[in-house]
């Protein structure tokens, strides 16, 4: 009887441990993790398992295309990556939109009116800094100036020729014009 009670207590303790490993509401990586039934530890999905700096490298090859982001008297050049999402952005230019702060994160967001292609897109991405990406669930282009971690639905678009300080200084509500740079 004592052995059976000990086994029950051990099983309940393990179940409580697994519950503690579950994702919490608002956990940005929750959708990218799965719990391994054998070990009870989070197991990263293939798009995340590559690690920081190598996540989605196949989508970060420069295409030779450039776009400009104009905010007031400042202009920043973005060297676009060779992926379908970046190509779709070019097909929708020029655009004049609004930049907003994304509270709690080091990024400026610019909502687009029409969604960009997700053809060949990864499950998610961890942006390089500074970099420009697309966040499909929010339908916005993001200008990253600090680490935000991995998020499902993110796709890298290009390298921005701007400092972290310049991106951080973009005012909330600023008018942004995005256009193709002619070679």
N, C-alpha and C positions, 0 to 999 in steps of 0.2 A: 504494500500500500504506500509506504514512504517513497519507494523508488518511482511509483507511478505519479505521485504528487510532485516530486522533483522534476520529472520529465515535463509535466504540465506547466510548472513555473518557468522552466527553461524555454519552452515553446512560446509562452506568453511574453517573456522578456525579449525574445528574438523578434516577435511580431511588433512589439512597441518600438524596438530599434529600427525596424524597416519603416514604420510609420514616420519616424523622425527623419529618415533619409528621403522621404517623398518631397516633391517640389512644393514650395509655398506659393500662394497667390502673389503675382507680380514678379516671380522669379523669371528673368528673361531667358535663361537657358533651359527652363523646365521642359519645353517642348522638344529639345534636342537630346534629352537624356532618357534612357530607359533603365529600369531596374533589372539587373541580372538575377534570375530566379535562384541560381545556385549560390551566389555569394552575397546577394542583397546590397551590392554596391552599385552606384551609378555607372553605366557604361555609355560612353559617348558614341554618337552616331558617326558614320563614316565622314560626313562633311566637316565635323568638328575635331575628329580624332587626329587630324594632321598637325594640330597645334598652332600656336601663335607664330606668325611670320611665314607659314607655309600654307595656311588655309586658303584654298581656292586659287593657288598660284596660276593654274591654267586659265583663269579668267582675268589675270593681271598682266597679260602681255600687251604692251603698248601698240596701238593701231596706226599711229601716225596722224590721226585726226585730233584736232584741237578745238575747244570751245572757249568762249570768254564769258565770265560772270561779271557783270557791271553793277556796282552798288554805289550810287552817288558819283563821286569823282574817282573812286577806286575801281580797278579792273584786275581780275585774276584769271590766268590761263589754266585750263585743265587739259592735260594730256590724256585722252580717252584710252581705255582698255579695249581690246579687240574681243568684245562679247556682244551677243544679240541685244541685251538690255541697253548698253551704251549706244549701239547703232540706232535703236528705236528712239532714243532721246534725240539724236541728231535729226531724225526725220520729222520731229515735232517742232524744231526750232525755226524762227526765234520765238521766245516766250518772255513775257513780263509778268512776274509773280511777286509774292511777298515772302520775306525771310522772317522766321520767328525763332526764338530760343526754345529749346526743348528742355523744360524744367528738370533739373536734377542730373542732366547729362551734358557732356562737352560736345555739343553739336548744334548747328543751326539747321532748321528744316525749311524747305521750300516745297509747298504742296503743288503738284501738277494736276491739271484738269483731266487729262486722259492717262490711264494706267500705261506703264511701260511693259514691253514684252518680258515674260519670264521664261522664254524658251532657253533651255540649257542651263537655267539658273540653279544654283546650289540650294540646299535646304535652308541655309543661312550663312552668315559671315561674321568675322571679327575684323572690323576695319583697321587699316594701317593709319598712322597719324603723320601729317595731315593727308586726308583722302576724301573723295566724294563717292557716295554710294546711293543706292535706291532702296527704299524700304517699302515693299509691296503692300503689306497690310495697312499702312497709313497713307499710301500713295504719295510719298514725298521723296525729294532729293535731299540728302543730308550732307552737310559740310562738317566733317569730323575734325576737331581740334584737341581732343583728349581721348584717352581710352574709355570705351563704353562696353567692352566685352563682346561676347558672341550673342547674336540675336537671330532667331529664325526669320526668314523673309527678307534678309538684307542681301544685296548684290553689289559688288564693287563696280564703280563706273570709271574712275580715273584718278590720276595724281593731280593735286592742285598746287600751283606755284604760289603759295601764300604761307606766311608764318602762322604759328599757333596764335600769336598775339593779334595778328590782323584778322583772323577768322573770329576770334573771341570778341573783337571790337565791333563786329557787324551789329548795328542796332536792331532791336526787336521791332518788327513791323516795317523794316526797310524795303523799298521797292528794288527788285532784282531783275535785270535783263540778262537772259542767257542766249547767246548767238554763236553761230559757227565762225571760226577764225579762218579766213581765206589764206592759203599758202602763197 
